Amino acid sequence: MTPEPQAIDAPLTRSAVFLVVTVADAATVRAVLGDLDGLVKTVSFRDLRESLVCIAAIGARVWADVMGTPPPAELHAFQTVVGETHTAPGTDGDLLFHIRADSADLCFEFERLLLASLGDAVTVVDETVGFRYFDARDLLGFVDGTANPVGRALPQVTIVGDEDAAHAGGAYVVTQKYLHDLDAWQAMSTEDQQAVIGRTKIDNVELPDAESGQKSHKTLNTIEDDAGEHDILRDNMPFGRPAAGEFGTYFIGYTRRLWVIERMLQRMFLGDPPGLHDRILDVSTPVTGTVFFAPSADALAALGD
C-alpha cells in the first residue's frame, strides 16, 4: 500500500506560520512528531468550521537521529548560490513546521502548544507569520502561484514514488525568506514591472517569453528538458511590519525532485544566459535558505509507536 502523504495538497489559506528550528534533543522531537496529528485534532476541535493543517519536514543534519532511517536520495543542506550580483544564502534549520488555517487564531494556538511540547528540545531560528493579500497577490502587487499544478498533476510532481521507495509518500521542501525594497519597486513603471515578472499586473495574463537576452522571472522559473516541463507546488505567503519598514515574501516550494527547485535558483541567481540574473532580485533579497523532506503521514505516525 502506498504511504499516505501529509496534507501538502490542502487548499491555500488566509493565514500561515513558517516555523524553522534547530534540534538539541531528537528523542523529544520524535515523540512530538509522532503525535502531531493528535495535536492538530486538539486545536481544530475548537473551531470545526476551520481547517487546520501542519506539515512537518526534517533537514539532512538530523534526519537519521529523528527518523532512524537513511535519508531520502536527494536530501542535503541548502546549497548557497553565488551569482555575479546576488547570492542565495543557506541558513540553519533542522525542522520546518508549515502551519496553515484560514483564521490566524488557530495558527497561533497550534504553534503555542507545539512549542510548549517541544520545550528545550529545539531552538527557534525563524518564525514568519504570513497572510493572504487580497486576491492571492504578493506585496509586489502580482498574483503568486498561478503556475501551481492542480488535480491529478499535483501528486505527480510533488510526491516521491517508486524511485525512492523507502521514502515514498514524502516530498522535498525548499524555503527562502525574501525582503522587498518596495520604494525601488514602486519607482518602476508598470510596464517594467510586468517585464520583470512575465505577467500583466492587473489581470495576470502570461506575457510571451523572451527569445534571447534578458528573461523574466516567470521564464527563468520554467524548467524544461526532454521529459517535458517540471512543475512544483508553491504556497508562498506575504509577510510584513509596515512600522519597521519590513515587507517580504516567504517562498516555500514542494517538489518530488529537489533538483528542479535548485535549477530554478541557479537560473535566477546565475542568469540564463549567464550574467543576466532575474531582475526581481534587484528589489527582493533572500535572507534565509533551507532544505527539508516532509515524510509521509504514515512515517510520522510510526514515530509514536
SERO-4910 file (N, C-alpha, C, O; in steps of 0.05 Angstrom, whole numbers):
BEGIN
 pado doro    nc1    nc2    nc3   cac1   cac2   cac3    cc1    cc2    cc3    oc1    oc2    oc3
  Met    A     17    -24      0      0      0      0     18     25      0     37     27     15
  Thr    A     11     45    -17     26     69    -19     23     86      7      0     90     15
  Pro    A     44     95     19     42    111     44     25    137     39     26    148     17
  Glu    A     11    145     59     -6    169     57     11    194     60     25    197     81
  Pro    A     11    212     40     27    237     44     15    255     66     -8    252     73
  Gln    A     31    273     75     20    295     92      2    312     74      2    309     49
  Ala    A    -13    330     86    -33    346     71    -21    368     55    -28    392     58
  Ile    A     -2    361     38     12    381     21     -8    394      2     -5    417     -6
  Asp    A    -28    379     -6    -47    389    -26    -71    404    -14    -90    409    -27
  Ala    A    -69    411     12    -90    426     25    -94    453     11    -74    464      2
  Pro    A   -118    463      9   -123    489     -5   -107    511      8   -101    511     32
  Leu    A   -101    531     -8    -87    555      2   -105    568     23   -129    569     21
  Thr    A    -92    579     44   -107    591     66   -102    620     69    -85    632     54
  Arg    A   -116    633     87   -112    662     91    -90    668    111    -80    691    112
  Ser    A    -82    649    127    -62    653    147    -42    630    147    -49    607    139
  Ala    A    -17    635    155      3    614    156     25    623    175     30    646    179
  Val    A     38    603    187     62    607    203     84    589    192     79    565    188
  Phe    A    107    599    187    130    584    178    150    584    201    162    604    207
  Leu    A    153    561    214    170    559    238    193    540    232    190    517    226
  Val    A    217    551    234    242    536    229    258    535    256    262    555    268
  Val    A    266    510    263    280    507    289    304    489    284    306    474    265
  Thr    A    323    491    303    345    471    305    339    452    328    324    459    346
  Val    A    351    428    326    344    407    345    367    401    364    390    398    356
  Ala    A    361    400    390    380    392    411    374    365    422    392    351    432
  Asp    A    349    356    421    341    331    434    322    316    414    299    322    412
  Ala    A    334    297    399    319    283    379    297    266    390    276    262    377
  Ala    A    301    255    414    281    237    426    255    252    431    233    242    425
  Thr    A    257    276    442    233    292    447    219    300    420    195    299    418
  Val    A    236    307    401    225    314    375    210    290    362    188    294    352
  Arg    A    221    266    364    207    243    354    180    239    367    160    233    353
  Ala    A    179    242    393    153    238    407    133    259    398    109    252    394
  Val    A    141    284    395    122    305    386    113    300    358     89    302    352
  Leu    A    131    293    340    124    288    312    105    264    310     87    263    293
  Gly    A    110    244    327     93    220    327     64    226    334     46    211    326
  Asp    A     59    247    349     32    254    357     23    281    345      5    294    355
  Leu    A     36    289    323     29    314    311      0    315    302    -14    335    305
  Asp    A    -10    293    290    -37    292    281    -57    296    305    -78    309    302
  Gly    A    -50    285    328    -66    288    351    -68    317    360    -89    326    369
  Leu    A    -45    332    358    -45    360    366    -62    376    347    -76    394    355
  Val    A    -60    370    321    -77    384    301   -107    380    308   -122    399    307
  Lys    A   -114    355    315   -142    350    322   -151    365    347   -173    375    349
  Thr    A   -133    366    367   -139    380    392   -146    409    387   -165    420    398
  Val    A   -129    423    370   -134    451    364   -157    455    345   -173    473    349
  Ser    A   -159    438    325   -181    441    305   -208    439    317   -227    452    308
  Phe    A   -211    422    338   -237    418    350   -249    443    363   -273    444    368
  Arg    A   -232    463    367   -241    488    380   -256    505    360   -270    524    368
  Asp    A   -254    499    334   -269    514    313   -273    495    290   -256    493    272
  Leu    A   -295    481    290   -299    460    270   -305    471    242   -306    456    223
  Arg    A   -308    498    240   -313    510    214   -287    513    199   -287    517    174
  Glu    A   -264    512    213   -238    517    201   -224    491    194   -231    469    204
  Ser    A   -204    493    177   -187    470    170   -158    477    177   -146    494    163
  Leu    A   -148    465    197   -120    470    206   -102    447    195   -109    424    197
  Val    A    -79    455    184    -60    436    173    -33    444    183    -26    467    185
  Cys    A    -16    424    190     12    428    196     29    408    182     26    384    186
  Ile    A     46    417    164     65    400    150     91    401    166    101    422    171
  Ala    A    102    378    173    128    376    187    148    365    167    143    346    153
  Ala    A    172    378    167    193    369    149    220    369    164    224    386    181
  Ile    A    237    351    156    263    347    171    286    352    153    286    345    129
  Gly    A    307    365    164    331    371    149    351    348    150    349    330    166
  Ala    A    371    350    133    391    329    129    408    324    155    414    302    161
  Arg    A    414    346    170    432    343    193    421    325    214    437    311    227
  Val    A    395    325    218    383    310    240    366    287    230    353    273    246
  Trp    A    365    282    204    347    262    193    350    235    207    331    223    216
  Ala    A    375    224    208    379    198    219    372    197    248    360    177    257
  Asp    A    378    218    263    372    218    292    342    219    297    331    206    316
  Val    A    327    234    281    299    237    285    283    215    273    265    203    286
  Met    A    289    207    248    273    188    234    283    159    237    268    140    234
  Gly    A    309    156    243    320    130    247    324    113    222    325     89    223
  Thr    A    325    127    199    328    113    173    349    128    157    355    151    163
  Pro    A    360    116    136    377    131    118    361    154    105    337    151    102
  Pro    A    374    176     98    359    199     87    349    194     59    358    176     45
  Pro    A    329    210     50    320    209     23    343    214      3    363    227     10
  Ala    A    340    204    -21    362    204    -40    374    231    -46    399    233    -48
  Glu    A    357    252    -48    367    279    -56    371    298    -32    379    320    -36
  Leu    A    365    289     -8    365    307     15    393    316     23    411    300     27
  His    A    397    342     24    422    354     33    416    382     42    394    393     37
  Ala    A    436    395     54    432    423     63    429    441     39    438    434     17
  Phe    A    416    464     44    413    484     23    440    492     11    459    498     27
  Gln    A    443    491    -15    468    498    -28    468    527    -36    453    535    -53
  Thr    A    485    543    -23    487    571    -29    493    576    -59    510    562    -70
  Val    A    479    594    -71    483    601    -99    494    629   -100    481    648    -92
  Val    A    518    632   -111    532    658   -112    533    667   -141    547    656   -158
  Gly    A    518    688   -147    518    700   -174    536    724   -175    548    732   -155
  Glu    A    539    736   -198    556    759   -201    546    783   -185    562    799   -176
  Thr    A    519    785   -180    508    808   -167    493    800   -141    494    815   -122
  His    A    480    777   -141    464    769   -118    470    741   -109    480    725   -124
  Thr    A    465    736    -83    471    710    -71    446    699    -57    431    713    -44
  Ala    A    441    672    -61    421    658    -46    434    643    -23    447    623    -28
  Pro    A    432    653      2    447    641     24    433    617     35    409    615     35
  Gly    A    449    598     45    439    576     61    440    584     90    460    596     99
  Thr    A    420    577    106    419    584    134    411    560    151    402    539    140
  Asp    A    413    562    178    408    540    196    379    532    195    361    549    191
  Gly    A    373    507    200    346    497    203    345    467    201    353    455    181
  Asp    A    336    454    223    333    425    224    305    415    219    300    394    208
  Leu    A    285    431    228    257    424    226    242    448    215    247    470    222
  Leu    A    222    442    198    203    462    189    175    453    196    168    430    192
  Phe    A    160    472    208    132    468    212    117    489    196    119    513    201
  His    A    102    480    176     86    497    159     57    495    168     43    475    162
  Ile    A     49    515    183     23    515    196      3    532    180     10    555    174
  Arg    A    -20    521    173    -39    536    156    -67    534    167    -76    513    176
  Ala    A    -82    556    165   -110    557    171   -121    583    160   -106    601    154
  Asp    A   -147    585    157   -159    609    147   -160    631    169   -160    655    163
  Ser    A   -160    623    195   -160    642    216   -133    642    231   -122    620    237
  Ala    A   -123    665    237    -97    668    250    -97    656    278    -76    647    287
  Asp    A   -120    656    292   -120    646    319   -114    616    321   -101    608    340
  Leu    A   -123    601    301   -117    572    301    -87    567    297    -75    550    310
  Cys    A    -75    583    278    -46    580    274    -31    587    299    -12    573    307
  Phe    A    -39    609    312    -26    618    337    -28    597    358     -8    590    371
  Glu    A    -52    586    363    -56    567    384    -41    541    379    -29    530    398
  Phe    A    -41    532    354    -26    508    348      4    512    353     17    495    365
  Glu    A     15    534    344     43    540    347     50    542    377     71    532    386
  Arg    A     33    554    392     37    557    421     40    530    435     58    525    450
  Leu    A     21    512    429     21    486    441     44    468    430     55    453    445
  Leu    A     50    472    405     72    457    393     98    464    406    114    446    414
  Leu    A    104    489    409    129    498    422    130    490    451    152    484    462
  Ala    A    107    490    464    107    481    492    113    451    494    127    443    513
  Ser    A    104    435    475    110    407    474    140    402    469    152    383    480
  Leu    A    151    418    451    179    414    444    198    424    465    220    413    469
  Gly    A    191    445    479    207    456    501    235    462    493    240    474    472
  Asp    A    254    454    510    283    459    505    295    440    484    319    442    479
  Ala    A    279    423    473    290    404    452    296    419    426    311    408    410
  Val    A    286    443    423    291    458    398    297    487    405    291    497    426
  Thr    A    309    500    385    314    529    386    302    542    361    309    533    339
  Val    A    285    561    364    273    574    341    294    592    328    306    609    341
  Val    A    297    588    301    316    605    286    301    624    268    312    645    259
  Asp    A    276    618    261    260    637    245    230    630    249    222    607    248
  Glu    A    215    651    254    186    649    256    174    672    238    178    695    244
  Thr    A    160    664    218    149    683    199    119    678    198    110    656    192
  Val    A    103    699    202     74    698    201     65    710    175     69    733    169
  Gly    A     52    693    159     43    702    132     13    707    132     -2    697    149
  Phe    A      4    721    111    -24    727    108    -31    728     78    -14    734     61
  Arg    A    -56    723     72    -66    726     45    -69    755     39    -81    770     55
  Tyr    A    -59    764     17    -60    793      9    -79    796    -14    -73    790    -37
  Phe    A   -103    805     -8   -124    809    -28   -128    783    -44   -132    762    -32
  Asp    A   -128    784    -71   -133    761    -87   -108    745    -93    -99    742   -116
  Ala    A    -96    735    -71    -72    718    -73    -48    732    -86    -34    720   -102
  Arg    A    -45    758    -80    -22    773    -91      1    774    -71     -3    772    -47
  Asp    A     25    779    -82     47    785    -64     48    815    -60     32    830    -71
  Leu    A     67    824    -43     68    852    -37     79    869    -60     79    894    -58
  Leu    A     88    856    -81     96    870   -105     72    876   -123     74    890   -143
  Gly    A     49    864   -116     24    870   -130     16    850   -151     -3    855   -165
  Phe    A     31    828   -153     25    808   -174     13    783   -161     20    776   -138
  Val    A     -4    769   -175    -15    744   -166      8    724   -164     24    721   -182
  Asp    A      8    709   -142     30    690   -136     20    661   -137     -1    656   -125
  Gly    A     34    643   -150     26    615   -150      9    607   -173     -3    585   -173
  Thr    A      7    623   -194    -10    617   -217     -3    591   -230    -21    577   -240
  Ala    A     22    584   -231     31    560   -245     29    535   -229     39    514   -238
  Asn    A     17    536   -205     15    512   -189      0    489   -203    -20    494   -216
  Pro    A     10    465   -200     -5    442   -212    -31    437   -196    -33    444   -173
  Val    A    -51    426   -210    -76    421   -198    -85    393   -205    -75    381   -224
  Gly    A   -105    382   -191   -116    356   -197    -96    334   -196    -79    333   -178
  Arg    A    -98    316   -215    -80    292   -215    -51    299   -219    -33    284   -212
  Ala    A    -46    323   -231    -18    331   -236     -4    338   -210     21    336   -208
  Leu    A    -19    345   -189     -6    355   -164     11    333   -151     35    338   -146
  Pro    A      0    310   -144     17    289   -131     39    279   -150     60    270   -140
  Gln    A     35    280   -176     55    270   -194     80    287   -193    102    276   -198
  Val    A     78    313   -187    102    330   -186    112    336   -158    133    347   -155
  Thr    A     96    328   -137    104    335   -110    111    311    -93    127    314    -74
  Ile    A    100    288    -99    103    265    -81    122    244    -92    119    235   -114
  Val    A    142    237    -75    162    217    -83    148    190    -86    131    182    -70
  Gly    A    156    175   -106    144    149   -112    165    126   -111    182    125    -94
  Asp    A    162    108   -131    179     84   -131    209     90   -135    225     73   -130
  Glu    A    215    114   -145    243    120   -150    259    121   -124    284    118   -124
  Asp    A    246    124   -101    259    123    -74    238    111    -56    226    124    -39
  Ala    A    234     85    -59    211     71    -47    211     73    -16    190     74     -4
  Ala    A    235     75     -4    236     77     25    224    103     35    217    105     59
  His    A    222    123     18    212    149     26    188    157      9    181    181      7
  Ala    A    174    137     -3    151    143    -19    129    156     -2    127    150     22
  Gly    A    115    175    -14     95    190      1    105    216     13     90    231     24
  Gly    A    131    220     11    143    245     21    148    265     -1    142    260    -24
  Ala    A    158    288      7    163    310    -12    187    327     -2    190    331     22
  Tyr    A    203    336    -21    224    355    -14    212    383    -11    193    390    -24
  Val    A    223    399      8    213    426     13    237    445     14    257    440     27
  Val    A    234    467     -1    254    488     -1    241    514      9    219    521     -1
  Thr    A    253    528     27    243    554     37    263    576     34    287    571     37
  Gln    A    254    599     27    270    624     27    253    647     36    230    650     28
  Lys    A    265    664     52    251    688     62    263    712     47    287    718     50
  Tyr    A    246    725     31    255    748     15    245    774     27    222    776     34
  Leu    A    262    794     28    255    821     36    254    839     12    273    839     -4
  His    A    233    855     10    229    872    -14    236    901     -8    230    912     13
  Asp    A    248    914    -27    252    943    -27    228    955    -43    230    959    -67
  Leu    A    207    960    -28    182    969    -42    186    997    -54    173   1003    -75
  Asp    A    202   1014    -43    206   1040    -55    219   1038    -82    210   1051   -101
  Ala    A    239   1021    -85    252   1017   -111    232   1004   -131    232   1011   -154
  Trp    A    217    985   -121    198    971   -139    176    991   -149    169    991   -172
  Gln    A    165   1007   -130    144   1025   -138    154   1048   -155    138   1062   -168
  Ala    A    180   1053   -155    191   1073   -173    192   1064   -202    196   1081   -220
  Met    A    189   1038   -207    189   1028   -234    161   1031   -246    141   1031   -232
  Ser    A    160   1033   -273    135   1035   -286    121   1008   -286    134    987   -282
  Thr    A     95   1008   -290     80    982   -291     91    965   -313     93    941   -310
  Glu    A     97    977   -336    107    962   -359    134    948   -352    138    925   -359
  Asp    A    151    962   -337    177    950   -330    173    928   -309    186    907   -310
  Gln    A    154    932   -290    148    911   -271    138    886   -285    146    864   -278
  Gln    A    120    890   -304    109    867   -318    131    852   -334    130    827   -335
  Ala    A    150    867   -345    172    854   -359    189    837   -340    199    816   -348
  Val    A    193    847   -316    208    832   -296    194    806   -288    206    785   -287
  Ile    A    168    808   -283    153    785   -274    145    766   -296    147    741   -293
  Gly    A    138    776   -319    130    760   -342    100    756   -344     90    739   -359
  Arg    A     84    773   -329     55    772   -330     45    801   -327     59    819   -317
  Thr    A     20    805   -337      8    831   -333     -1    834   -303     -7    814   -290
  Lys    A      0    858   -294     -5    863   -265    -34    861   -257    -41    850   -237
  Ile    A    -51    872   -273    -80    874   -266    -93    847   -269   -106    837   -250
  Asp    A    -91    835   -293   -107    811   -299    -90    785   -300   -101    764   -307
  Asn    A    -64    787   -294    -48    762   -290    -45    746   -316    -43    721   -314
  Val    A    -45    759   -339    -42    745   -364    -12    741   -370      4    759   -367
  Glu    A     -5    716   -378     23    710   -383     33    724   -408     19    725   -429
  Leu    A     57    737   -406     69    750   -429     87    731   -444     96    712   -433
  Pro    A     91    736   -470    108    718   -486    137    717   -474    147    737   -464
  Asp    A    149    693   -476    177    690   -467    196    705   -486    191    707   -510
  Ala    A    217    716   -474    238    729   -490    253    707   -505    261    687   -493
  Glu    A    257    711   -530    271    691   -547    301    692   -542    315    672   -547
  Ser    A    312    715   -533    340    717   -527    344    739   -506    326    755   -501
  Gly    A    368    741   -495    374    762   -476    361    759   -450    357    736   -440
  Gln    A    353    781   -437    342    781   -410    315    766   -409    297    772   -425
  Lys    A    313    747   -391    288    732   -387    274    741   -362    286    752   -344
  Ser    A    247    737   -362    231    745   -340    233    725   -317    244    703   -320
  His    A    222    733   -294    221    715   -271    206    690   -278    214    668   -270
  Lys    A    184    693   -291    167    670   -299    183    651   -317    181    627   -313
  Thr    A    197    661   -336    212    644   -355    235    630   -341    240    606   -346
  Leu    A    250    644   -324    272    632   -310    264    610   -291    280    592   -285
  Asn    A    239    611   -282    229    590   -264    214    568   -278    200    552   -265
  Thr    A    215    568   -304    204    546   -320    226    527   -328    244    534   -344
  Ile    A    224    503   -317    245    483   -321    235    462   -341    216    448   -335
  Glu    A    249    460   -364    241    440   -384    265    424   -393    288    434   -394
  Asp    A    260    399   -400    281    382   -412    267    363   -431    243    367   -438
  Asp    A    280    342   -439    269    323   -458    244    309   -446    227    299   -462
  Ala    A    241    308   -420    218    296   -407    194    314   -406    172    306   -398
  Gly    A    198    340   -413    176    359   -412    181    381   -391    204    385   -383
  Glu    A    160    394   -382    162    415   -362    159    404   -334    142    387   -330
  His    A    176    413   -316    176    403   -288    164    424   -270    177    445   -265
  Asp    A    141    419   -259    127    437   -242    134    432   -213    145    411   -206
  Ile    A    128    452   -196    130    449   -167    104    461   -155     89    474   -169
  Leu    A    100    456   -129     77    469   -115     88    491    -97    105    486    -80
  Arg    A     78    515   -102     86    538    -85     63    545    -66     39    545    -74
  Asp    A     69    551    -41     49    560    -22     60    585     -9     60    588     16
  Asn    A     70    604    -25     82    628    -16     63    645      0     38    644     -5
  Met    A     73    661     18     57    680     33     71    707     37     95    707     42
  Pro    A     56    729     34     68    755     42     70    757     72     55    744     87
  Phe    A     89    773     81     91    780    109    101    808    111    112    819     91
  Gly    A     99    820    134    110    847    136    103    861    162     85    853    177
  Arg    A    118    883    168    113    901    191    117    929    181    140    939    181
  Pro    A     96    942    172    100    969    160    115    989    178    130   1005    168
  Ala    A    110    988    204    123   1006    222    153   1002    223    168   1021    228
  Ala    A    162    977    218    190    971    217    202    972    189    226    968    185
  Gly    A    185    979    170    195    980    142    202    953    131    219    951    113
  Glu    A    189    932    141    194    905    132    172    895    114    148    894    123
  Phe    A    178    887     90    159    876     71    172    853     57    194    855     47
  Gly    A    157    830     55    170    808     42    152    786     32    127    788     35
  Thr    A    164    766     21    150    742     12    165    718     23    190    716     21
  Tyr    A    151    699     35    162    674     44    157    653     22    135    645     18
  Phe    A    179    646      9    176    625    -12    178    597      1    196    592     16
  Ile    A    159    580     -6    160    552      1    151    536    -22    129    539    -33
  Gly    A    169    518    -31    164    501    -54    165    471    -46    184    462    -34
  Tyr    A    145    456    -54    144    427    -50    149    414    -77    138    422    -98
  Thr    A    166    393    -77    173    380   -102    180    351    -98    190    343    -77
  Arg    A    175    335   -119    183    307   -119    213    305   -124    226    285   -116
  Arg    A    224    325   -138    252    324   -147    266    350   -138    260    372   -149
  Leu    A    283    348   -118    296    372   -107    311    387   -128    313    412   -128
  Trp    A    323    373   -147    339    387   -167    324    407   -184    335    425   -195
  Val    A    297    404   -186    281    423   -201    282    451   -189    287    470   -203
  Ile    A    278    453   -163    279    479   -150    308    489   -150    312    513   -153
  Glu    A    327    472   -146    355    481   -147    362    492   -174    377    511   -176
  Arg    A    352    480   -195    356    491   -222    343    518   -225    355    536   -238
  Met    A    320    522   -214    307    548   -215    324    569   -202    327    591   -213
  Leu    A    335    563   -179    352    582   -164    377    589   -180    386    612   -180
  Gln    A    389    569   -192    413    573   -208    407    592   -231    422    610   -237
  Arg    A    384    588   -244    377    605   -267    371    634   -257    377    653   -271
  Met    A    358    636   -233    352    663   -223    377    678   -216    380    701   -223
  Phe    A    396    665   -201    418    680   -189    443    680   -208    458    700   -207
  Leu    A    447    660   -224    469    660   -242    462    672   -269    479    684   -283
  Gly    A    436    669   -276    427    680   -302    426    659   -324    442    640   -323
  Asp    A    408    663   -343    407    646   -366    399    663   -390    375    668   -394
  Pro    A    418    672   -406    447    664   -405    461    676   -381    451    694   -368
  Pro    A    484    664   -374    499    673   -350    504    703   -350    511    714   -371
  Gly    A    500    715   -327    505    743   -324    479    759   -325    478    782   -315
  Leu    A    457    748   -336    432    762   -337    413    750   -315    396    733   -321
  His    A    418    758   -290    403    747   -268    374    756   -269    367    775   -284
  Asp    A    358    743   -253    329    750   -250    328    778   -238    338    783   -217
  Arg    A    315    796   -253    315    824   -244    297    829   -219    298    850   -207
  Ile    A    281    809   -212    266    812   -187    285    813   -163    279    824   -142
  Leu    A    310    802   -166    329    802   -145    341    830   -139    353    834   -118
  Asp    A    337    848   -158    346    876   -153    329    890   -132    338    910   -121
  Val    A    305    879   -126    288    891   -106    280    871    -85    267    879    -65
  Ser    A    287    846    -88    279    825    -69    304    809    -61    317    796    -77
  Thr    A    311    810    -35    336    799    -25    330    775     -7    315    778     13
  Pro    A    340    751    -14    336    728      4    354    730     29    378    736     27
  Val    A    342    725     52    358    726     77    359    698     91    374    695    110
  Thr    A    344    679     81    346    652     91    345    632     67    336    639     45
  Gly    A    354    608     72    352    586     52    355    560     66    375    554     78
  Thr    A    334    543     64    335    517     77    322    495     60    305    501     43
  Val    A    331    470     64    320    447     50    311    426     71    325    421     90
  Phe    A    288    415     66    277    394     84    264    372     67    261    374     43
  Phe    A    256    351     81    240    330     69    216    325     87    219    319    111
  Ala    A    192    327     76    168    322     91    160    292     87    150    285     66
  Pro    A    166    275    107    159    247    104    129    243    102    113    261    108
  Ser    A    122    219     94     93    212     93     80    215    121     94    214    141
  Ala    A     54    218    121     39    218    146     43    192    161     44    192    186
  Asp    A     45    170    146     49    144    159     76    143    173     78    132    195
  Ala    A     96    154    160    123    153    172    124    170    198    137    162    217
  Leu    A    110    193    198    109    209    222     95    195    244    104    194    267
  Ala    A     72    183    238     56    170    258     71    146    270     68    140    294
  Ala    A     88    133    254    103    110    264    123    118    285    132    101    301
  Leu    A    131    144    286    150    153    307    137    151    335    152    150    355
  Gly    A    111    151    336     98    149    362     93    121    372     84    117    394
  Asp    A     99    101    355     95     73    363    115     64    383    114     41    392
***
